[in-house]
Amino acid sequence: MLKFSYRGIIEDSRTSALVDSIANQLDMAKKRVEIVVISLEGAIYESQDKRSLTTFIKKLDALSSKFKLKVALIDYTIPLYKHLKMFSKDTRVKLFKNIAAAKLFLEPKSYKKDLRVLLYDEDEQNAKQLSKELSKYGYTIVVVSDEKKFEELSKEKTSDIIITHSSINDGYQKNENSQNQTLSLSKNLIINLPVFMDTAVETLVSFTGLEAQKLSHTIKNFDVDSKEEIVIAVMHFSGDLDGYFALLFPKEIALTAIESFLGEKIEESDSASIMDGVGEFCNVITGSAKTIFLNKEIKVIFELPKTYTSIEEVRSKIGSNNGVWIDMQLAGKPFYMFITK
């Protein structure tokens, strides 16, 4: 990644000088550069000079095409962002609030850690086959074939994902704790769960500039113990993967996220705007996930998200099957994701 800074008024002469300088450095680089980031912290944009800004974006788009690299603009003001978003809409130029967001989205591998997967199966041959396949994705696999050992490890809550097969999925125990561990997602969906998790974090960080993180995973049905008002976006997906993706925000954190994204105040009573905002976040997350799936040659079709404020309404939509409930945080406050078949 190469980082540059734009200083002074955005005008044709400065733009040409900067783009020429970037091109020269790319020509001289011994190793192929894949990402160029340009900070606009010192840039001055005169709103009446739209032509210069349009020219700047076009030159960066041409640079991206010529050198086959990703180009991103960061550190812009909210007023400038509104113009950048409009002029870069049909180009390769990406927009991020800061360098951390750019790295997270453009260099996701540098942020990802191996996920720990606990795999229980009495069929040792099947367990070895699943373990071998999952290991290809960089996961740390812990395989157990003993029921008591599985119960001990699952209670420790040190695993990111728990996969159970054979007797457990047939309901070999009827007590409440064991039943909560039953997960009937397809193997392909389980393997690709990190795509949903990572794109949720990446999208919210890049759109809002707020710190987002994934905390823990639980296997359970759709439920949230909250006395706060909840805004929920639900999207059905089908194809090589099939299921429901839900994004749940307490109304307060939904408001924070949307105001950070828009750069303007939203009234707490403006429920329509808040619900539309959560739906849009869901749409962008799954749009990014779709791109990743296409690169992996996985065909997935996402329906448009529908928004709700009632847990019961969502249950009637997606059913009562267990799924993966993911506890997350945005700006230190909780929000949730849920994926089920």
N, C-alpha and C positions, 0 to 999 in steps of 0.2 A: 504493500500500500504506500502510495506517495501522497503527501499532504501539502497543499499550497494555500496561500492567503491572498484574498483580493483586498487591496487597499485603495481608498479614495472613491471618487464618483464612478458609478458604472457607466462607462462610455466606450465608444468604438475603439479608440486608440489604446486604452488600458486593456480592454478585452483582448484585442489582437496580440498585444505584447505578452499577456499572461498565457494565452493558448499556445502561442509560438514557443514560449519558454517551456511549457509542459511537453509539447511535441518534441523539442530538442532533447530534453532529458529522457524521454521515452526511447528516442532513437539511440541514445548513448548507453542506456541501461544494459548491463551485462546479463541480467536475468529478466525474463518477461514480467512486466508489471501487470497485475490483474485489476487493480483498483486505484483510482485517483479521487482524492477528496479535496474540496476547495472550501475553505472557511470564508464566510462573508461577514465575520465579526467587525472588520474594519471598513466594510463597504458602505457607500452612501448611494441610495437610490432616489432619484427625483421622479416622482410618480408620473409626471407628464411625459417623460422620455421612455415610453414603452418600447419604441423601436430598438433602442440600445440593449434593453434587457432581453428582448426577443432574439436579437442577433447573438448575444452572449450564449443563450440556451442552444441556439442552432449550431454555433461553433463547437460547443461541448458535445452535442449529439454527434456531430461529424467526427470529432476526436474519438469518441467511444466506438463508432463504427470502423474507423480507419485502423485503430490499434486493437480492436476486439477486447475492450476492457470495460469495467463498470465505472461510471462517473457519478459522484454524489456532491451535493451542496449542503453545507452545514452552517450552524451558528447564525442563522438569519433571524431578523425580527419578525414579529407576527404580521405587521402590515406588508412587509416584503414577501413573506411566505404566501400570502393570498395571490400575489401576482406570479410568483414562481410556480405555484401549483397550476395556475391557468395556462401559462406559457409552456410548461414542461409536460403537459398532459399526454401528448402523443409522441414523446421522445424517450430516449434511453436514460435520460438524466434523472437521478433519484434525489429525494429530499429527506434529510434527517435533522433533528434538532441539534445534535452534538456528535462528537467523534465516537463516544461510547455507543450511541444508537447505531451509527453507521457501521462500526465494527461488528456489533451484535447481529445486524441484519446481513451484512455483506461477507463477514467472516465468521459464520456461526460455529464452525468447527473449533475455533479457538476458545469458545465459551462452553462447549459441551463436555460434560464428564460422563464416564461410563455409567450406565444405569445398572443397578443390582436387581437381578431377577431371581426369585425363588420359584423353583419348578418342582412340583410333586407329581409323581406318577409311579404306581406300583409296577408297571410294565417297564423294566429297565431298558429294554431295547428301544421302546418308544421314547423314553426319557433321553437316551443318548442321541437319538435322531433330532429331537427338538432342541436339545442343548447345542448340538453342532450347528444347526441352522441359525439359532439366535446369536451364537457367538460371532457369526459373520458380521453382525451389526455393531460390534464393539461392546456388547453387554457383558457384565460380570454375572455368570450363571452359577447358582447354587442348586444342586440337584439332590433331592432326598426321596427315598422310596419307603421310608418308615413313617407311619402315621404320627407317632408321638413326637418324633424329631421335627416333622413338618409343623405341628401345633406349637412347639417351643419356638421355632424360628419365626413363624408368622406373628406370634405375640410380641416378639422383640421390636417389630416395626422398623427393621433396618433395610427392608427391601422396597424398591421403588414400584415393582410390579410383581404380583403373585399369579402364577399360572397353575391351575389344578386340572387333573384329568382323571379318567377312569372312575373309581368308586366315589370320589368326592363329588364329581359332577353328576353322579347318579343319586346323590343324596344319601351317602352311606351313613351319615349321622344326622339326626333330626334336631339336635339341640340348636338353640338360637345362634350361638357364636359360630358354629361350623357352617351353618346355612349362610351366614353373612359373607363367608369366604368363597362361596360358589360363584364362579364367573363363567358365563356362557358366550363370551365374545368369540368371534372367529380368530384363528391363529394369525391370519394376515392383519386383522385389525389390531390385535395385541402388539404385533411386531411394529406397527406403524403409529402407535399411540404417541411416541415422542414427536412426531410431525405436528400433531395438534398442539401439544404442550409448548414446543419451542416456538411455533409461529404465533401463539397467543402472547408469549412474553415479548418476542421480537416486535410484533405489531404494536402492542400497547406502549412499549418503550419508544419506538420510532415515531409514533403518532402523538404521544403526550409529553415526552421528555421526562416522565416520572419513572422512578425505579419500580420494576416489576420482577417478581420471582415466584418460582414454584416451590411449595413447602412440603407437601406430602400427598400420598395417594391412599385411597381406601376403596374396598369393594363393598358396595351397598346399593340399595335402590335409591330412587330420586327423592331426596328429602333434605331439608335444611332447617336447623334449629335457630331461628332468628326472629326476634320481635320487631326488627326493622322492616320497613317497606322494601320489597325485592323487585327488581326489574330483570326479566329473563328473556333471552333470545334463544330460540330453538330452530335448528336446521336439520332436515333429513338429507342423508346422502346415500347414494346407491351406485351400483356398478361392480367393480372388483372388490370394493369394500361397501358394506351396507350397515346403516345404523342411524343414530341421532346424536347430534352434537349440541350441547346446551351451554350457554354462558350466563352466569348469574351474578348480578351486582346488587349489593345493598344500594338503595337510592342515593345515599350520601356520596359513596365512592363513584357511582355512575356519574353524578353531577360533577365531581372533581375531574374525572377523566375527560368528560366532554368539554368542560371549560378549558382544560389544558390544551386539548386538541384544537378548539376553535379560537382560543385566545381572547375570549370575551365572556361576559357574565351571562349565565342562564338562570332564570327564575326557578326556584325550587318547585313552584306550582305548575311549571310548564312541563307536565307529564308527557305530552306528545313528543316534544323535542328530546327528552331524556330517553324515552323508549326507542325513538328513531336512532339516536346515537348508539345505544347498546346494540341494536340490530345491525347498524353499519359496522361496528367493531367485529361482530360475529361474521359478517359478510366478508370483511377484509381478511380476517384470520383464515377462513376457509378458502378464500381466493388464493392466498399465499400457499396454503397447504396443497391446493389443487396443482399449482405450478410444480411443487416438489414431487407430488405423485406422478405427474406427467414425465418428469425427468427420470423417475424410477420405472417408467412404463406401466404405471398403475392408473387405470381409467376410473375416475370417480366423478359423478354428477351431483352437484349440490343444489338443493332447492333454495329459494329465497327465504331468509329468516322470518319467523313470526315472533312477535313479542307478547309477553304476558306479565301480569303482576300477581298471579295466583298459582301457588304450588299445585293445587288440585287440578287446575286447567292443564298444566303441563303434564301431570300424571295421566290424565285422560288422553293426551296426545301421544305420549311415548310409551305408556304401559308401566308395568310394575317390575320389569326385569332388573336384576342387578346390573351394575355397570361400574366404570371406574370414576370415582368421585375425586377430584383434584383440588386441594386447598391451595390457593394462591394469594399473593399480596400485591397491591398497587399503592405506592406511597405509604407503605406500612400498614395499610388497612386491607381486610380480607375481601376477596371475591372468589368465585368458584367456577369450575368447569365440570361437565358430566358427559360421559360418552357411553352409550349403550347400543345394543343391536336393535 
